[in-house]
Amino acid sequence: MSSTDSAAAGQDRAETPTVAKKLDELYALLDGIQVAMLVTRRADGHLVARAMKLQKRLHGVDLCFVTNATSHKLDDLANDPHVCLTFYRDATGEWVSVSGTAAVLTADQPAGLGAAITPTNFTETAQAYHDLVDQVWTNDLQAWFPHPNNDPDAIVDPHRDPRVAIVVVEAKSAHYSKVDSLLSPHVLYDLTSAALTNRAVPTTDVHTRALTPGAIHAARVLDSTSASLSELALRRAAAQAQAAAGIGIAGGIGVHEAASQTTHAVHAAGIGAGTTGKQAAHDTMERAGVHAEE
C-alpha cells in the first residue's frame, strides 16, 4: 500500500462512518451519475464493458437497466450472471463499483430466467413486471424500439413488446470514493494549492468506502430509497424480511443472519413510541449494520 493509500485509509478509519451514512453517500452518487459501464463475461471468458443508462434504483442498491432482448449482452448474462457496474463522475473524480448478479426480465419471462422465486401465479408475476416497466420506462427509450413497420405514429407498448428487456442487478457488494464538498473552503484551498504547486490533491479530502453483502442486504430489506419511512412501512419491511429469510439468498449464512437480525431490528424500531420513520430507519440500519459488517 502506498503512503497516500495509507493516509486515506487512516483518515477513513478515524472517521468510522456509520452504515447509514455510507448508504446515504452511495445513494447520492448513484442518483447523480446516470451512465454506468456494465462489465459482463463472454462465453470465451473475456470481459466486455458496455455503457448503460441507469433507469431506476430499487430496494437500496439494486439497479435497473433497459435493453433490447436481442442484445449480445444477454447472451453473456445467460452464460454468467455475475456482473460489475462502474460509475464515474468526471467533475470530481468520484466513482462507484457495484458487484452483483443480473436477472433479465421480459414480458414473456416476467420472473426472469432461473428466478430464485418460482411464481405460483403468472398473473401476479406479470402484474409485478407491468409495474416495474412503469417505473423504469421513459419516452426516450422508444427510439431504441422502433415499430416493425416503421410507422412514425406507432407507439411501442413496453409492457407487451418482447424486445423490451429489463436487466435488474442485485447488488452483493459496493465500493465508492467520496470527495468532500468542492464548495467547502478547505477543499477549494487544497485544489488550488495542488494545481499551483503541481502536487497531488491531499487524500484527506477523498474517502474510499466499502459496503459488505450483509449491509447491502439490510439496505434492500429496509428499502431506504424513501426520504422518510413511516412505522407502517417499517412493519411491512419487517414482513418482507421475514419472508426473505426463507429464500436461498446468494452470499452465505452471514446474509441470512443479517436478514434475521434486520427483521428483529425493524420490528423494534417500528414499535418505538415517538420515533419518526427516518430515525427508526437509521436506528434499524445501525443495528443491522453491526451484524452485516462483522
BADRENTI-170310 format. One line per 10 residues: number of its first residue (from 1); for each residue x, y, z of N, C-alpha, C. Coordinates in Angstrom, 3 decimals. Each point is the difference from the previous one (the first is absolute). Example, Ala and Ser with C-alpha at 12.3 -4.5 7.8 and 13.67 -1.06 7.14 Angstrom:
// residues 2
1 = 13.190/-5.690/7.800/-0.890/1.190/0.000/0.900/1.200/0.000 ~ -0.350/1.050/-0.720/0.820/1.190/0.060/-0.770/1.090/0.730
// end
This chain:
// residues 294
1 = 0.853/-1.199/0.000/-0.853/1.199/0.000/0.886/1.245/0.000 ~ -0.342/0.978/-0.858/0.786/1.225/-0.072/-0.254/0.867/1.216 ~ 0.842/1.024/0.158/-0.172/0.899/1.137/-1.304/0.770/-0.091 ~ -0.389/0.358/-1.245/-1.271/0.724/-0.159/-1.176/-0.902/0.321 ~ 0.106/-1.287/-0.432/-1.063/-0.946/0.333/-0.098/-0.180/1.507 ~ 1.158/-0.066/0.648/0.011/-0.170/1.445/-0.634/1.187/0.688 ~ 0.323/1.194/-0.509/-0.575/1.208/0.598/-1.510/0.028/-0.158 ~ -0.450/-0.390/-1.203/-1.437/-0.002/-0.251/-0.692/-1.034/0.882 ~ 0.630/-1.176/0.109/-0.588/-1.044/0.838/-0.050/0.436/1.451 ~ 1.055/0.654/0.446/0.023/0.473/1.378/-1.057/1.040/0.255
11 = -0.190/0.900/-0.980/-1.018/1.035/0.145/-1.381/-0.624/0.095 ~ -0.285/-0.998/-0.881/-1.310/-0.634/-0.003/-0.251/-0.757/1.292 ~ 1.051/-0.674/0.511/-0.179/-0.733/1.246/-0.266/0.955/1.154 ~ 0.665/1.170/-0.060/-0.183/0.963/1.079/-1.431/0.523/0.032 ~ -0.604/0.125/-1.200/-1.356/0.528/-0.053/-1.039/-1.038/0.428 ~ 0.296/-1.278/-0.222/-0.922/-1.099/0.291/-1.443/0.350/-0.386 ~ -0.256/0.194/-1.295/-1.363/0.344/-0.429/-0.961/-1.136/0.295 ~ -1.227/0.350/0.331/-1.021/-0.997/0.271/-0.458/-0.637/-1.307 ~ -0.653/-1.146/0.113/-0.543/-0.660/-1.184/-1.028/0.903/-0.682 ~ -0.837/0.653/0.788/-1.013/0.899/-0.560/0.652/1.150/-0.761
21 = 1.093/0.548/0.540/0.689/1.098/-0.673/0.600/-0.475/-1.324 ~ 0.596/-1.182/0.013/0.590/-0.519/-1.230/-1.075/-0.258/-1.054 ~ -1.134/-0.511/0.432/-1.081/-0.231/-0.955/-0.527/1.315/-0.572 ~ -0.141/1.008/0.852/-0.455/1.306/-0.480/0.970/0.556/-1.042 ~ 1.305/-0.134/0.267/1.010/0.480/-0.947/-0.071/-0.786/-1.306 ~ -0.146/-1.318/0.120/-0.071/-0.843/-1.192/-1.229/0.328/-0.827 ~ -1.155/0.149/0.658/-1.229/0.330/-0.724/0.147/1.328/-0.744 ~ 0.614/0.985/0.658/0.159/1.310/-0.626/0.870/-0.104/-1.254 ~ 1.044/-0.812/0.064/0.867/-0.171/-1.163/-0.741/-0.712/-1.132 ~ -0.688/-1.085/0.322/-0.719/-0.748/-1.034/-1.095/0.840/-0.639
31 = -0.713/0.760/0.812/-1.086/0.824/-0.523/0.522/1.179/-0.821 ~ 1.267/0.370/0.217/0.558/1.146/-0.700/0.801/-0.345/-1.243 ~ 0.248/-1.289/-0.235/0.758/-0.438/-1.181/-0.910/-0.893/-0.822 ~ -0.341/0.413/-1.192/-1.036/-0.697/-0.757/0.508/-1.188/-0.810 ~ 1.271/0.014/-0.363/0.523/-1.030/-0.909/1.004/-0.880/0.725 ~ -0.151/-1.307/-0.174/0.919/-0.966/0.592/0.655/-0.821/-1.107 ~ 1.138/-0.593/0.314/0.602/-0.999/-0.865/-0.348/-1.368/0.588 ~ -0.718/-0.789/-0.775/-0.404/-1.339/0.418/1.028/-0.994/-0.517 ~ 0.670/-0.679/0.916/1.042/-0.968/-0.361/-0.567/-1.406/0.108 ~ 0.026/-0.731/-1.127/-0.475/-1.378/-0.040/1.122/-0.903/-0.509
41 = -0.194/-1.307/0.152/0.988/-0.965/-0.473/-0.574/-0.764/-1.195 ~ 0.740/0.004/-1.085/-0.436/-0.721/-1.185/0.202/-1.501/0.173 ~ -0.558/-0.764/-0.914/0.114/-1.455/0.082/1.452/-0.459/-0.117 ~ 0.858/0.795/-0.693/1.403/-0.378/-0.140/0.839/0.428/1.198 ~ -0.653/0.586/1.025/0.699/0.381/1.220/0.463/1.436/0.046 ~ -0.002/0.682/-1.128/0.455/1.383/-0.029/-1.084/0.941/0.538 ~ 0.463/1.089/0.613/-0.922/0.991/0.546/-0.296/1.067/-1.039 ~ -1.212/0.548/0.064/-0.386/1.090/-0.882/-0.829/1.005/0.792 ~ 0.201/1.287/-0.265/-0.735/1.060/0.702/-0.837/0.784/-0.999 ~ -1.205/0.344/0.432/-0.901/0.771/-0.849/-0.615/1.127/0.818
51 = -0.191/1.138/-0.639/-0.643/1.129/0.685/-1.502/-0.245/0.071 ~ -0.562/0.185/1.208/-1.426/-0.205/0.215/-0.543/1.148/0.849 ~ -1.157/0.514/-0.386/-0.636/1.048/0.789/-0.772/-0.626/1.150 ~ 0.267/0.479/1.210/-0.725/-0.485/1.174/-1.417/0.567/-0.038 ~ -0.984/-0.909/-0.038/-1.397/0.426/-0.074/-0.645/0.151/1.367 ~ 0.420/-0.833/0.952/-0.665/0.022/1.297/0.855/-0.710/1.030 ~ 0.024/0.569/1.202/0.619/-0.677/1.147/-1.134/-0.528/0.873 ~ 0.004/-1.309/0.218/-1.059/-0.644/0.763/0.569/-0.673/1.244 ~ -0.792/-0.047/1.052/0.357/-0.793/1.174/1.426/0.264/0.453 ~ 0.322/1.239/0.203/1.337/0.342/0.445/0.954/0.138/-1.155
61 = 0.813/-1.028/-0.250/1.059/0.104/-1.006/-0.269/-0.903/-1.203 ~ -1.172/-0.599/-0.120/-0.325/-0.776/-1.184/-0.288/0.957/-1.150 ~ 0.588/-0.274/-1.162/0.002/0.964/-1.095/-0.666/-0.577/-1.243 ~ -0.815/0.823/-0.670/-0.778/-0.443/-1.160/0.446/0.712/-1.274 ~ 0.115/-0.772/-1.060/0.363/0.510/-1.315/-0.958/-0.596/-1.025 ~ -0.173/0.704/-1.119/-0.854/-0.485/-1.081/0.863/-0.240/-1.221 ~ -0.201/-1.132/-0.655/0.757/-0.318/-1.201/-0.885/-0.768/-0.958 ~ 0.527/-0.256/-1.197/-0.719/-0.784/-0.996/0.263/-1.481/0.247 ~ -1.039/-0.803/-0.069/0.129/-1.424/0.304/0.906/-0.730/-0.979 ~ 0.328/0.637/-1.135/0.895/-0.626/-0.975/1.463/0.367/0.241
71 = 0.271/0.798/1.039/1.364/0.446/0.262/0.907/-1.166/0.392 ~ 1.256/0.066/-0.450/0.974/-1.040/0.333/0.308/-0.017/1.492 ~ -0.237/1.109/0.679/0.279/0.010/1.444/-0.864/-1.012/0.740 ~ -1.184/-0.285/-0.551/-0.867/-0.984/0.643/0.548/-1.412/-0.184 ~ 0.720/-0.229/-1.110/0.684/-1.283/-0.164/1.074/-0.154/1.069 ~ 0.717/1.097/0.276/1.021/-0.032/1.048/-0.621/-0.336/1.350 ~ -1.133/0.654/0.300/-0.642/-0.200/1.296/-0.578/-1.403/0.132 ~ -0.455/-0.578/-1.104/-0.501/-1.372/0.046/1.133/-0.966/0.310 ~ 1.209/0.337/-0.471/1.170/-0.841/0.253/0.549/0.196/1.407 ~ -0.032/1.260/0.474/0.516/0.325/1.331/-0.707/1.257/0.493
81 = -0.870/-0.125/0.993/-0.769/1.174/0.464/0.793/0.943/0.893 ~ 1.223/-0.337/0.368/0.797/0.884/0.854/0.477/1.210/-0.794 ~ -0.229/1.179/0.545/0.347/1.234/-0.709/0.677/0.975/0.954 ~ 0.614/0.994/-0.594/0.525/1.139/0.745/-0.471/1.267/-0.699 ~ -0.473/0.943/0.774/-0.425/1.296/-0.515/0.940/1.065/0.535 ~ 0.492/0.858/-0.877/0.859/1.086/0.442/-0.602/1.332/-0.436 ~ 0.066/0.977/0.888/-0.485/1.354/-0.255/1.152/0.963/0.261 ~ 0.063/1.072/-0.792/1.088/0.968/0.191/-0.521/1.411/-0.237 ~ 0.328/0.897/0.916/-0.378/1.412/-0.138/1.258/0.787/-0.349 ~ 0.067/0.452/-1.235/1.207/0.643/-0.501/0.327/1.294/0.742
91 = -1.018/0.737/0.407/0.228/1.302/0.626/0.734/-0.106/1.327 ~ -0.209/-1.095/0.714/0.576/-0.125/1.344/0.956/-1.182/0.148 ~ -0.025/-0.927/-0.963/0.818/-1.194/0.125/-0.625/-1.068/0.894 ~ -1.223/0.225/0.437/-0.680/-0.989/0.837/-0.431/-1.189/-0.856 ~ -0.030/-1.180/0.613/-0.365/-1.197/-0.737/-0.758/-0.975/0.890 ~ -0.698/-0.914/-0.657/-0.734/-1.057/0.701/0.240/-1.310/-0.742 ~ 0.173/-1.072/0.746/0.092/-1.346/-0.571/-0.980/-0.893/0.745 ~ -0.911/-0.604/-0.743/-1.007/-0.887/0.583/0.136/-1.379/-0.632 ~ 0.152/-1.023/0.818/0.063/-1.376/-0.488/-1.276/-0.726/0.394 ~ -0.488/-0.847/-0.907/-1.220/-0.725/0.306/-0.348/-0.994/-1.082
101 = -1.232/-0.441/0.007/-0.499/-0.929/-1.010/-1.177/0.648/-0.717 ~ -0.112/-0.296/-1.285/-1.016/0.634/-0.830/-1.092/-0.991/-0.379 ~ -1.230/0.476/0.048/-1.156/-0.758/-0.490/-0.589/0.775/-1.161 ~ -0.458/-0.719/-1.017/-0.590/0.625/-1.180/-1.495/-0.296/-0.005 ~ -0.800/1.058/0.042/-1.456/-0.133/0.034/-0.590/0.483/-1.317 ~ -0.923/-0.766/-0.547/-0.707/0.385/-1.211/-1.487/-0.274/0.189 ~ -0.803/0.459/-0.969/-1.441/-0.253/0.082/-0.287/-1.495/-0.038 ~ 0.825/-0.763/-0.738/-0.193/-1.447/-0.082/0.535/-0.712/1.225 ~ 1.012/0.572/0.645/0.603/-0.593/1.195/0.079/1.061/1.093 ~ -1.159/0.392/0.546/-0.027/1.097/0.970/0.702/-0.310/1.315
111 = 0.218/-1.276/0.288/0.700/-0.359/1.231/1.496/-0.126/-0.226 ~ 0.424/0.025/-1.265/1.414/-0.120/-0.313/0.421/-1.449/-0.139 ~ 1.011/-0.214/-0.814/0.519/-1.336/-0.207/0.712/-0.475/1.263 ~ -0.406/-1.172/0.507/0.637/-0.530/1.200/-0.287/0.822/1.236 ~ -1.191/0.591/0.072/-0.343/0.857/1.145/0.040/-0.797/1.296 ~ 0.436/0.665/1.075/0.099/-0.664/1.306/-1.377/-0.421/0.504 ~ -1.016/0.784/-0.337/-1.366/-0.297/0.442/-0.815/-0.440/-1.209 ~ -0.490/-1.222/0.013/-0.839/-0.488/-1.095/-1.422/0.488/0.223 ~ -0.543/0.798/-0.908/-1.347/0.542/0.215/-1.055/-1.094/-0.026 ~ -0.916/0.042/0.944/-1.106/-0.952/0.031/-1.181/0.520/-0.797
121 = -0.003/1.296/-0.287/-1.085/0.602/-0.745/0.599/0.949/-1.025 ~ -0.084/-0.380/-1.277/0.633/0.804/-1.036/-0.585/1.399/-0.059 ~ -1.296/0.128/0.273/-0.642/1.312/-0.063/0.637/0.966/0.985 ~ 0.277/-0.482/1.221/0.627/0.865/0.993/1.391/0.424/-0.443 ~ 0.762/-0.943/-0.568/1.340/0.312/-0.473/-0.064/0.970/-1.172 ~ -0.940/-0.236/-0.918/-0.152/0.888/-1.147/-0.362/1.412/0.461 ~ -0.833/0.104/1.019/-0.368/1.321/0.515/1.203/0.682/0.622 ~ 0.839/-0.776/0.713/1.204/0.573/0.593/0.929/0.512/-1.097 ~ 0.105/-0.738/-1.098/0.823/0.439/-1.126/-0.581/1.270/-0.617 ~ -1.316/0.027/-0.142/-0.689/1.182/-0.536/0.320/1.225/0.851
131 = -0.055/-0.157/1.313/0.285/1.114/0.907/1.456/0.431/-0.104 ~ 0.909/-0.970/-0.168/1.420/0.333/-0.122/0.260/0.768/-1.287 ~ -0.647/-0.394/-1.078/0.137/0.725/-1.265/-0.419/1.452/0.184 ~ -1.098/0.211/0.719/-0.465/1.369/0.245/1.059/0.827/0.719 ~ 0.793/-0.628/0.843/1.012/0.723/0.770/1.249/0.308/-0.811 ~ 0.346/-0.875/-0.940/1.285/0.161/-0.698/-0.133/0.591/-1.401 ~ -1.194/-0.048/-0.579/-0.143/0.432/-1.387/-0.064/1.513/-0.106 ~ 0.756/0.550/-0.937/-0.045/1.433/-0.321/-0.189/0.143/-1.503 ~ -0.564/1.110/-0.398/-0.357/0.182/-1.411/1.197/-0.079/-0.942 ~ 1.170/0.416/0.459/1.160/-0.028/-0.882/0.414/-1.418/-0.382
141 = -0.435/-0.989/0.763/0.343/-1.389/-0.319/-0.695/-0.492/-1.266 ~ -1.087/0.650/-0.388/-0.751/-0.456/-1.152/0.845/0.030/-1.269 ~ 0.987/0.892/-0.042/0.866/0.092/-1.172/0.777/-1.292/-0.242 ~ 0.205/-0.776/1.060/0.746/-1.255/-0.116/-0.910/-1.179/-0.344 ~ -1.298/0.252/-0.043/-0.955/-1.057/-0.304/-0.968/0.483/-1.074 ~ 0.487/0.194/-1.234/-0.870/0.521/-1.062/-1.092/-1.004/-0.352 ~ -1.094/0.539/-0.514/-1.102/-0.863/-0.405/0.453/-0.881/-1.166 ~ -0.371/-1.283/-0.003/0.439/-0.902/-1.073/-0.326/0.502/-1.398 ~ -1.108/0.704/-0.156/-0.395/0.518/-1.315/0.499/1.415/-0.237 ~ 0.873/0.487/0.882/0.551/1.353/-0.120/-1.089/1.063/-0.068
151 = -1.059/-0.224/0.720/-1.099/0.954/0.057/0.366/1.088/1.008 ~ 0.218/1.238/-0.466/0.431/1.054/0.922/-1.037/0.355/1.053 ~ -1.252/-0.362/-0.250/-1.055/0.330/0.951/-0.264/-1.132/0.998 ~ 0.645/-1.132/-0.212/-0.229/-1.148/0.879/0.709/0.214/1.338 ~ -0.617/-0.455/1.039/0.560/0.095/1.341/0.298/-1.408/0.513 ~ 1.229/-0.184/0.433/0.383/-1.301/0.538/-0.649/-0.182/1.373 ~ -0.563/-1.171/0.226/-0.532/-0.342/1.324/1.073/-0.801/0.722 ~ 0.773/0.629/0.866/1.117/-0.705/0.639/-0.447/-1.133/0.911 ~ -1.269/0.001/0.413/-0.490/-1.060/0.874/-0.141/-1.323/-0.732 ~ -0.195/0.070/-1.335/-0.256/-1.210/-0.779/1.056/-0.262/-1.062
161 = 0.778/0.988/-0.337/0.989/-0.160/-1.071/1.068/-1.019/0.415 ~ 0.157/-1.100/-0.744/0.974/-1.029/0.384/1.449/0.461/-0.144 ~ 0.207/1.116/-0.704/1.372/0.505/-0.153/0.490/0.717/1.247 ~ -0.912/0.467/0.836/0.375/0.754/1.199/0.461/-0.967/1.085 ~ 1.202/0.210/0.467/0.552/-0.822/1.079/0.497/0.911/1.112 ~ -0.341/-0.342/1.219/0.465/0.755/1.163/1.081/-0.818/0.704 ~ 1.167/0.590/0.112/1.104/-0.645/0.706/0.019/0.547/1.423 ~ -0.225/-0.886/0.965/0.007/0.381/1.403/1.247/-0.595/0.654 ~ 0.884/0.873/0.457/1.222/-0.449/0.658/-0.227/0.013/1.501 ~ 0.030/-1.189/0.587/-0.123/-0.129/1.454/1.392/0.153/0.597
171 = 0.212/1.116/0.653/1.334/0.314/0.520/0.390/-0.948/1.129 ~ 1.265/-0.388/0.017/0.553/-0.822/1.068/1.010/0.780/0.836 ~ 0.729/0.901/-0.629/0.956/0.841/0.721/0.193/1.285/-0.787 ~ 0.499/1.011/0.672/0.203/1.291/-0.657/1.217/0.694/0.593 ~ 0.741/0.676/-0.858/1.115/0.835/0.415/-0.177/1.356/-0.683 ~ 0.397/1.061/0.667/-0.120/1.305/-0.622/1.027/0.965/0.591 ~ 0.228/1.063/-0.744/0.904/1.070/0.438/-0.797/1.276/0.095 ~ 0.075/0.633/1.154/-0.767/1.230/0.265/0.958/1.145/0.242 ~ -0.233/1.107/-0.702/0.804/1.203/0.161/-0.779/0.998/0.836 ~ 0.677/0.630/0.954/-0.651/1.039/0.793/-0.548/1.085/-0.915
181 = -1.007/0.698/0.458/-0.646/1.042/-0.793/1.019/0.945/-0.620 ~ -0.081/0.151/-1.324/0.942/0.878/-0.696/-0.220/1.465/0.342 ~ -1.115/0.301/0.658/-0.288/1.382/0.354/0.557/0.367/1.374 ~ 0.465/-1.023/0.747/0.520/0.318/1.320/1.343/0.715/-0.128 ~ 0.279/0.976/0.858/1.223/0.808/-0.129/1.281/-0.817/0.004 ~ 0.094/-1.003/0.881/1.266/-0.721/0.076/0.234/-0.865/-1.233 ~ -1.083/-0.512/-0.623/0.166/-0.788/-1.218/0.408/0.893/-1.155 ~ -0.623/1.185/-0.101/0.384/0.946/-1.045/1.456/0.403/0.142 ~ 0.443/0.195/1.243/1.399/0.356/0.247/0.915/-1.143/-0.428 ~ -0.364/-1.232/0.370/0.835/-1.147/-0.342/0.095/-0.183/-1.514
191 = -1.126/0.143/-0.703/0.005/-0.152/-1.445/0.845/1.070/-0.672 ~ -0.159/1.250/0.450/0.759/1.097/-0.587/1.490/-0.159/0.278 ~ 0.318/-0.346/1.245/1.403/-0.174/0.373/0.644/-1.129/-0.779 ~ -0.729/-1.108/-0.159/0.549/-1.135/-0.737/0.241/0.361/-1.459 ~ -0.913/0.776/-0.586/0.149/0.379/-1.404/1.192/0.942/-0.198 ~ 0.203/0.937/0.936/1.082/0.981/-0.136/1.370/-0.606/0.274 ~ 0.057/-0.990/0.843/1.286/-0.589/0.395/0.266/-1.340/-0.672 ~ -0.913/-0.406/-0.894/0.170/-1.264/-0.728/0.098/-1.184/0.957 ~ -0.789/0.050/1.084/-0.033/-1.102/0.954/-1.360/-0.692/-0.065 ~ -0.048/-1.203/0.542/-1.254/-0.746/0.045/-0.946/0.642/1.011
201 = -1.291/-0.141/-0.246/-0.988/0.498/0.954/0.126/-0.802/1.292 ~ 0.029/0.649/1.158/0.119/-0.731/1.270/-1.074/-1.070/0.148 ~ 0.417/-1.187/0.463/-0.941/-1.119/0.097/-1.028/0.175/1.111 ~ 0.214/0.994/0.868/-0.982/0.209/1.067/-1.333/0.471/-0.555 ~ -0.012/0.476/-1.269/-1.237/0.449/-0.624/-0.725/-1.130/-0.730 ~ 0.639/-1.163/-0.123/-0.555/-1.118/-0.747/-0.190/-1.189/0.936 ~ -1.188/-0.582/-0.019/-0.314/-1.103/0.901/-0.478/-1.201/-0.810 ~ 0.644/-1.131/0.199/-0.396/-1.231/-0.667/-0.732/-0.885/0.996 ~ -1.194/-0.433/-0.381/-0.844/-0.772/0.893/-0.351/-1.349/-0.642 ~ -0.411/-0.923/0.845/-0.461/-1.306/-0.470/-1.242/-0.409/0.785
211 = -0.902/-0.701/-0.672/-1.200/-0.542/0.630/-0.036/-1.501/-0.258 ~ -0.149/-0.777/1.070/0.032/-1.451/-0.093/-1.330/-0.552/-0.502 ~ -0.018/-1.285/-0.397/-1.274/-0.614/-0.419/-1.080/0.088/1.078 ~ 0.389/-0.142/1.252/-0.993/0.092/1.063/-0.622/1.373/0.099 ~ 0.831/1.048/-0.118/-0.519/1.366/0.056/-0.882/0.295/-1.208 ~ 0.411/-0.499/-1.173/-0.796/0.193/-1.210/-1.364/-0.667/0.153 ~ -0.008/-1.208/0.563/-1.279/-0.696/0.169/-0.875/0.709/1.026 ~ 0.607/0.509/1.059/-0.773/0.748/0.993/-0.653/1.215/-0.645 ~ 0.746/0.687/-0.874/-0.555/1.164/-0.697/-1.136/-0.417/-0.924 ~ 0.161/-1.176/-0.622/-1.051/-0.483/-0.893/-1.283/-0.265/0.780
221 = 0.142/-0.613/1.169/-1.165/-0.303/0.819/-0.711/1.279/0.418 ~ 0.787/0.986/0.403/-0.597/1.246/0.472/-0.482/0.888/-1.136 ~ 0.547/-0.245/-1.192/-0.362/0.819/-1.158/0.109/1.476/0.340 ~ 1.229/0.454/0.234/0.234/1.345/0.510/-0.064/1.082/-1.064 ~ -0.635/-0.276/-1.147/-0.082/1.024/-1.030/-0.904/1.160/0.404 ~ -0.899/-0.238/0.956/-0.918/1.056/0.431/0.690/0.942/0.966 ~ -0.295/1.281/-0.114/0.596/0.992/0.902/-0.489/-0.196/1.420 ~ -1.209/-0.500/0.158/-0.524/-0.271/1.337/-0.861/-1.243/-0.059 ~ 0.160/-0.863/0.979/-0.740/-1.252/0.029/-0.967/0.015/1.174 ~ -1.257/-0.274/-0.269/-0.985/-0.041/1.070/0.139/-1.306/0.772
231 = -0.598/-0.036/1.188/0.048/-1.230/0.777/-0.714/-1.128/-0.733 ~ -1.057/0.337/-0.736/-0.699/-1.026/-0.765/0.926/-0.587/-1.055 ~ 0.759/0.871/-0.672/0.928/-0.482/-1.017/1.073/-0.877/0.626 ~ 0.445/0.361/1.196/1.001/-0.807/0.684/-0.549/-1.380/0.337 ~ -1.259/-0.044/0.435/-0.590/-1.295/0.325/-0.138/-0.855/-1.261 ~ -0.341/0.662/-1.117/-0.069/-0.740/-1.257/1.383/-0.525/-0.383 ~ 1.025/0.827/0.206/1.362/-0.441/-0.290/0.375/-1.189/0.869 ~ -0.471/0.007/1.243/0.278/-1.120/0.903/-0.628/-1.280/-0.542 ~ -1.231/0.116/-0.489/-0.667/-1.177/-0.547/0.734/-0.517/-1.227 ~ 0.478/0.919/-0.853/0.756/-0.399/-1.178/1.313/-0.661/0.393
241 = 0.633/0.533/1.034/1.252/-0.581/0.462/-0.221/-1.406/0.534 ~ -1.108/-0.178/0.709/-0.310/-1.321/0.545/-0.190/-0.995/-1.140 ~ -0.688/0.445/-1.051/-0.220/-0.886/-1.142/1.317/-0.296/-0.711 ~ 0.849/1.010/-0.121/1.277/-0.170/-0.694/0.928/-0.940/0.739 ~ -0.166/-0.111/1.306/0.886/-0.843/0.802/-0.108/-1.461/-0.405 ~ -1.108/-0.385/-0.600/-0.178/-1.391/-0.389/0.405/-0.279/-1.424 ~ 0.510/1.015/-0.704/0.366/-0.136/-1.408/1.499/-0.182/-0.105 ~ 0.445/-0.838/-0.922/1.430/-0.196/-0.198/0.633/1.245/-0.579 ~ 0.680/0.769/0.815/0.603/1.253/-0.447/1.496/-0.206/-0.157 ~ 0.527/0.382/-1.162/1.434/-0.130/-0.215/0.744/0.853/1.012
251 = 1.082/-0.530/0.480/0.790/0.785/0.930/0.315/-0.738/1.274 ~ -0.677/-1.151/0.242/0.394/-0.814/1.129/-0.823/0.233/1.246 ~ 0.390/-0.735/1.048/-0.739/0.021/1.254/-0.013/1.388/0.621 ~ 1.079/0.739/-0.159/0.080/1.322/0.601/-1.116/0.911/-0.459 ~ -0.375/-0.108/-1.280/-1.081/0.829/-0.526/-1.324/-0.408/0.617 ~ -0.209/-1.312/0.177/-1.234/-0.467/0.641/-0.081/0.532/1.422 ~ 1.127/-0.059/0.709/0.007/0.503/1.367/-0.294/1.499/0.014 ~ 0.589/0.720/-0.965/-0.255/1.440/-0.077/-1.469/0.277/-0.267 ~ -0.608/-0.814/-0.883/-1.428/0.180/-0.298/-0.839/-0.229/1.244 ~ 0.340/-1.040/0.752/-0.746/-0.292/1.221/0.153/1.116/1.016
261 = 1.243/0.474/0.173/0.242/1.083/0.952/-0.711/1.268/-0.453 ~ -0.025/0.222/-1.315/-0.674/1.184/-0.519/-1.491/-0.059/0.299 ~ -0.580/-1.195/-0.161/-1.427/-0.164/0.287/-0.319/0.407/1.426 ~ 0.773/-0.528/0.965/-0.237/0.333/1.398/0.221/1.504/0.243 ~ 1.021/0.557/-0.643/0.294/1.418/0.202/-1.109/0.879/-0.552 ~ -0.544/-0.388/-1.169/-1.089/0.779/-0.591/-1.221/-0.032/0.900 ~ -0.295/-1.185/0.534/-1.127/-0.098/0.925/0.207/0.942/1.192 ~ 1.193/-0.042/0.563/0.274/0.814/1.181/-0.066/1.482/-0.331 ~ 0.559/0.370/-1.161/0.020/1.415/-0.377/-1.399/0.497/-0.328 ~ -0.805/-0.844/-0.625/-1.330/0.429/-0.411/-0.960/0.163/1.149
271 = 0.265/-0.683/1.102/-0.922/0.057/1.128/0.348/1.139/0.946 ~ 1.256/0.459/-0.060/0.452/1.014/0.948/-0.887/1.228/0.013 ~ -0.543/0.349/1.144/-0.912/1.144/0.101/0.756/1.301/-0.211 ~ -0.586/0.884/-0.791/0.578/1.316/-0.190/1.180/0.025/-0.952 ~ 0.289/-1.106/-0.662/1.130/-0.059/-0.919/-0.484/0.281/-1.403 ~ 0.606/0.944/-0.666/-0.388/0.311/-1.373/0.467/-1.104/-0.924 ~ -0.623/-0.060/-1.190/0.374/-1.031/-0.961/1.456/0.070/-0.380 ~ 0.512/1.207/-0.239/1.390/0.148/-0.408/0.943/-0.427/1.112 ~ -0.297/0.405/1.235/0.845/-0.395/1.125/-0.035/-1.513/0.180 ~ -1.190/-0.579/-0.118/-0.126/-1.447/0.156/0.783/-0.727/-1.071
281 = -0.056/0.520/-1.227/0.735/-0.642/-1.089/1.495/0.025/0.269 ~ 0.505/1.132/0.474/1.435/0.102/0.278/0.383/-0.870/1.189 ~ -0.848/-0.035/1.035/0.282/-0.877/1.131/0.040/-1.454/-0.455 ~ -0.956/-0.349/-0.846/-0.058/-1.362/-0.495/1.239/-0.339/-0.804 ~ 0.434/0.921/-0.853/1.169/-0.246/-0.831/1.237/-0.215/0.835 ~ 0.120/0.756/1.076/1.169/-0.154/0.857/0.008/-1.359/0.687 ~ -1.191/-0.428/0.468/-0.054/-1.309/0.650/0.321/-1.102/-0.997 ~ -0.563/0.113/-1.193/0.280/-1.009/-1.027/1.448/0.089/-0.447 ~ 0.537/1.223/-0.070/1.360/0.188/-0.473/1.030/-0.632/0.889 ~ -0.264/-0.055/1.297/0.943/-0.636/0.923/0.230/-1.440/-0.403
291 = -1.100/-0.691/-0.321/0.113/-1.409/-0.374/0.526/-0.125/-1.424 ~ -0.398/0.952/-0.858/0.404/-0.093/-1.394/1.493/0.226/-0.162 ~ 0.596/0.827/0.844/1.396/0.346/-0.175/0.942/-0.950/0.725 ~ -0.522/-0.877/0.837/0.856/-0.898/0.772/0.678/-1.019/-0.897
// end
